[in-house]
Amino acid sequence: MALAALVAAVTASAHTGVQNDDVLERMEGMSAIAKEMKTIGEMAKNEAPFDSDAVESALSTIGAEAERIPYLFTPRAMDPKSEATPAIWEDFDDFTTKADTLGAVAEALSGHVSTASDLVPLMREIGQTCRACHSQYRVSN
Ligand code: HEC
């Protein structure tokens, strides 16, 4: 997948009109992750100047947000606007493992980015962990 398509696929948000607070909170957590991916993605595409501090800060936020995923999804909350599938709560261990993988990948990449060209493989590596979870646990409606 082209980088631009990858960024678009993982960062699209749809939380306007959500009524359930738990659902809203977890969507906001996802949006925070997506925002950091967008920051890195813009640098990867040379639309923004490379800034290793900003990359480190983005990775650290992604890692912290990944840690919150199991907590944010513990309530089995639903909302007409939610894209979460019930499968999350049928195999919550697998779901949290996928959250842990995202956190571990973000942590492992931290400190290893020195030029803008490092960002393309980084985006792919992180993007894979987003998709691994979304493909099973997020519907696009
Ligand atoms: C452990 C599973 C998991 C991982 C890992 C994960 N997501 Fe999600 N994501 C979800 C689920 C489930 C939803 C749907 C939540 C809902 O609508 O209730 C979602 C929704 C989203 C949304 C839509 C939020 C909204 O406002 O509706 C965005 C954007 C998003 N994820 C981005 C990402 C990005 C970027 C990554 C990787 C850096 C990522 N996600 C990693 C499970 C995950």
Boltz pocket constraint, residues with backbone or C-beta under 6 A from the ligand:
constraints:
  - pocket:
      binder: B
      contacts: [[A, 10], [A, 11], [A, 12], [A, 13], [A, 14], [A, 15], [A, 23], [A, 26], [A, 27], [A, 28], [A, 30], [A, 31], [A, 33], [A, 34], [A, 37], [A, 62], [A, 69], [A, 77], [A, 81], [A, 82], [A, 83], [A, 84], [A, 85], [A, 88], [A, 95], [A, 96], [A, 98], [A, 99], [A, 102], [A, 126], [A, 127], [A, 129], [A, 130], [A, 131], [A, 133], [A, 134], [A, 137], [A, 138]]
      max_distance: 6.0
